Amino acid sequence: MTHPVTDRATTGSPAHYKLRYPGSWWYLDLDPSTRDASIRRRIEHQAKGVAQLSRERLDGLIRDTRRIAREAYARGALQASGMVRFPGGDTMLSATSVVVRMPVPEGAPDDLAEVLFGAGLQAGGPQSSGYPPRQVDLIELPEVGPVGRIASVEDIDYRGKPVRTALLHTLFPIPDRREYLLVSSSTPNVELKDQFFEVFDAIAGTLRFVAVKNKGTTVPAAPSPQGADENGK
């Protein structure tokens, strides 16, 4: 399944993208009219049979996931996905990934290094004290080319309460446009950030742009990896 990058497609230019998630991930409903009930049903279904999990922890996860969906919708996100696991007792593992289109402002430089520098300053707001500095890298992805990568641990404000969060942002230049695609992934399980960052990197590494060739026909800009599970539901 492909997803539109923008509704301003021009013939032969990338107008859609493909992004694959592990089979355990699910798409977050961003529709304001249905998302709250949809997210509650999904998470409660995942938690079914986990007797040791407190109602308070479960309701907190539902609220946090709804907040992420609301904020993603407010940012004009193209899609959002999440996962939740209950490995035992009252322990929860959760993560989300949001895809956002970022046009380069008129008159601003569109060079990846400069955009990455600016995004690194803005990502997550001011750097939280006591945490390692953000790691900003320019890396090369097979079949995609150079992309930006920003990894950090931040205190994300939620209703006046700081929530310690590990974040990984991957910035993709959209070919032949002054626009970028941002894949922004996060988890509150900061003690497992290295393991989650491996998953986030793997997800971002599946992104491929799709070019419009003729009306109603799309042609992949590059072959998609084989053997990966694409959650197009």
C-alpha positions as CSV (number, residue, x, y, z in Angstrom):
1,M,0.0,0.0,0.0
2,T,1.3,3.5,-0.9
3,H,0.5,6.7,1.0
4,P,0.3,10.1,-0.6
5,V,3.1,12.6,0.2
6,T,1.1,15.5,-1.0
7,D,-1.9,16.3,-3.2
8,R,0.2,18.5,-5.5
9,A,1.7,15.7,-7.6
10,T,3.4,16.4,-10.9
11,T,4.0,13.8,-13.6
12,G,7.1,11.8,-12.9
13,S,7.8,13.2,-9.5
14,P,7.5,11.3,-6.2
15,A,3.9,11.7,-5.0
16,H,3.6,8.7,-2.7
17,Y,5.7,6.7,-0.3
18,K,5.9,3.2,1.1
19,L,6.8,2.5,4.7
20,R,6.8,-0.9,6.4
21,Y,6.2,-1.7,10.0
22,P,6.7,-5.0,12.0
23,G,3.6,-7.1,12.0
24,S,2.9,-6.3,15.7
25,W,2.4,-2.6,14.9
26,W,-1.0,-1.1,14.1
27,Y,-2.1,2.1,12.6
28,L,-3.4,4.8,14.9
29,D,-6.8,6.3,13.9
30,L,-6.2,10.1,13.5
31,D,-9.9,10.9,12.7
32,P,-11.1,13.2,15.5
33,S,-14.6,11.7,15.3
34,T,-13.4,8.1,15.9
35,R,-9.8,8.1,17.3
36,D,-10.6,8.1,21.1
37,A,-12.9,5.0,20.9
38,S,-10.7,3.3,18.4
39,I,-7.5,3.7,20.4
40,R,-9.2,2.5,23.6
41,R,-10.5,-0.6,21.9
42,R,-7.2,-1.4,20.4
43,I,-5.2,-1.1,23.6
44,E,-7.8,-2.9,25.8
45,H,-7.8,-5.7,23.3
46,Q,-4.0,-5.9,23.5
47,A,-4.2,-6.0,27.4
48,K,-6.9,-8.6,27.5
49,G,-5.9,-11.4,29.9
50,V,-3.1,-9.4,31.6
51,A,-4.4,-9.8,35.1
52,Q,-1.6,-8.0,36.9
53,L,-1.9,-4.8,34.9
54,S,-3.6,-2.0,36.9
55,R,-6.5,-0.1,35.5
56,E,-4.6,3.1,36.3
57,R,-1.6,2.1,34.1
58,L,-3.8,1.0,31.3
59,D,-5.9,4.2,31.4
60,G,-2.6,6.2,31.4
61,L,-1.4,4.4,28.3
62,I,-4.7,5.1,26.5
63,R,-4.5,8.8,27.4
64,D,-0.9,9.1,26.2
65,T,-1.7,7.3,22.9
66,R,-4.7,9.6,22.4
67,R,-2.5,12.6,23.0
68,I,0.0,11.4,20.4
69,A,-2.8,10.9,17.9
70,R,-4.2,14.4,18.6
71,E,-0.9,16.0,18.2
72,A,-0.1,14.1,15.0
73,Y,-3.4,15.2,13.6
74,A,-2.7,18.8,14.5
75,R,0.6,18.6,12.7
76,G,-1.0,17.3,9.6
77,A,0.5,13.9,9.9
78,L,0.2,11.6,6.9
79,Q,0.0,8.5,9.2
80,A,0.8,7.3,12.6
81,S,1.4,3.8,14.0
82,G,2.0,2.2,17.3
83,M,2.7,-0.9,19.3
84,V,2.1,-2.0,22.9
85,R,3.2,-5.1,24.7
86,F,2.7,-6.4,28.3
87,P,5.7,-8.6,29.0
88,G,4.6,-9.4,32.6
89,G,3.3,-7.9,35.8
90,D,2.5,-4.2,35.6
91,T,5.2,-3.7,32.9
92,M,4.3,-2.1,29.6
93,L,6.3,-1.5,26.4
94,S,5.0,1.0,24.0
95,A,6.1,3.1,21.0
96,T,4.7,5.2,18.3
97,S,5.9,6.4,14.8
98,V,4.4,9.5,13.0
99,V,5.0,10.6,9.4
100,V,4.9,14.3,8.7
101,R,5.6,16.3,5.5
102,M,7.9,19.3,6.0
103,P,7.9,21.9,3.2
104,V,11.0,24.1,3.3
105,P,9.9,27.7,4.0
106,E,10.2,30.2,1.2
107,G,13.6,31.7,1.1
108,A,15.1,29.2,3.5
109,P,18.0,26.9,2.3
110,D,16.9,23.4,1.4
111,D,20.3,21.7,1.7
112,L,19.9,18.6,3.9
113,A,22.8,19.5,6.2
114,E,21.3,22.9,6.9
115,V,17.8,21.6,7.3
116,L,19.1,18.9,9.6
117,F,20.9,21.4,11.7
118,G,17.7,23.5,12.1
119,A,15.6,20.4,12.8
120,G,18.1,19.2,15.4
121,L,17.7,22.5,17.3
122,Q,13.9,22.3,17.2
123,A,13.4,18.5,17.8
124,G,11.7,17.9,21.0
125,G,12.0,21.5,22.1
126,P,14.8,22.7,24.5
127,Q,17.2,19.9,25.5
128,S,16.2,18.5,28.8
129,S,19.0,19.0,31.5
130,G,20.7,15.9,32.8
131,Y,20.3,13.9,29.5
132,P,22.9,13.2,26.9
133,P,23.0,15.8,24.1
134,R,21.1,15.1,20.9
135,Q,23.0,13.0,18.4
136,V,22.6,14.5,14.9
137,D,24.0,12.4,12.0
138,L,23.9,12.6,8.2
139,I,23.7,9.0,7.0
140,E,23.3,7.1,3.7
141,L,20.5,4.6,3.3
142,P,20.6,2.0,0.5
143,E,18.2,2.9,-2.4
144,V,17.3,6.2,-0.8
145,G,20.5,8.2,-0.4
146,P,21.5,10.7,2.3
147,V,19.0,11.2,5.2
148,G,19.2,13.0,8.5
149,R,19.0,11.2,11.8
150,I,18.4,12.9,15.2
151,A,18.4,10.8,18.4
152,S,17.7,12.2,21.9
153,V,16.1,11.7,25.3
154,E,13.7,14.5,26.2
155,D,11.2,15.5,28.9
156,I,8.0,15.9,26.9
157,D,5.5,18.1,28.6
158,Y,2.0,16.6,29.0
159,R,-0.5,18.7,30.9
160,G,2.3,20.2,33.0
161,K,3.9,16.9,33.8
162,P,7.3,16.0,32.2
163,V,7.3,12.5,30.5
164,R,10.8,11.1,29.9
165,T,10.8,10.0,26.3
166,A,13.4,8.6,23.8
167,L,13.0,10.0,20.3
168,L,14.4,9.2,16.9
169,H,13.7,11.4,14.0
170,T,14.7,10.5,10.4
171,L,14.5,13.2,7.8
172,F,14.1,12.2,4.1
173,P,14.5,14.7,1.2
174,I,11.7,14.3,-1.2
175,P,13.4,14.1,-4.7
176,D,13.0,17.1,-6.9
177,R,11.1,19.1,-4.3
178,R,11.7,21.6,-1.6
179,E,10.1,19.3,0.9
180,Y,11.1,16.6,3.4
181,L,9.4,13.6,4.9
182,L,9.9,13.2,8.6
183,V,9.5,9.8,10.3
184,S,9.4,10.6,14.0
185,S,9.4,7.6,16.4
186,S,9.3,7.6,20.2
187,T,9.0,5.4,23.3
188,P,8.6,6.1,27.0
189,N,10.7,3.0,27.8
190,V,13.9,5.0,27.9
191,E,15.8,2.2,29.7
192,L,15.3,0.2,26.4
193,K,16.1,3.0,24.0
194,D,18.9,1.2,22.3
195,Q,16.7,-1.7,21.4
196,F,13.8,0.5,20.4
197,F,16.2,2.7,18.2
198,E,17.2,-0.4,16.3
199,V,13.5,-1.0,15.5
200,F,12.9,2.6,14.7
201,D,16.0,2.6,12.3
202,A,14.7,-0.6,10.7
203,I,11.3,1.0,10.1
204,A,12.7,4.2,8.6
205,G,15.0,2.1,6.5
206,T,12.1,0.6,4.6
207,L,10.8,4.0,3.3
208,R,10.7,4.2,-0.5
209,F,9.3,7.1,-2.6
210,V,6.9,6.2,-5.4
211,A,6.7,8.2,-8.6
212,V,3.6,8.9,-10.6
213,K,4.2,7.7,-14.2
214,N,0.7,8.0,-15.7
215,K,-2.6,8.9,-14.3
216,G,-3.8,6.2,-12.0
217,T,-0.4,4.3,-12.2
218,T,2.4,4.4,-9.8
219,V,5.9,3.1,-10.3
220,P,8.3,2.5,-7.3
221,A,11.2,4.9,-7.4
222,A,13.3,2.0,-6.1
223,P,12.6,-1.6,-5.4
224,S,11.1,-2.3,-2.0
225,P,13.0,-4.7,0.3
226,Q,11.9,-8.3,0.1
227,G,10.6,-10.3,3.0
228,A,9.3,-7.4,5.1
229,D,5.8,-7.2,6.4
230,E,4.0,-4.2,5.0
231,N,1.1,-3.2,7.2
232,G,-1.2,-1.8,4.6
233,K,-4.4,-2.4,6.6
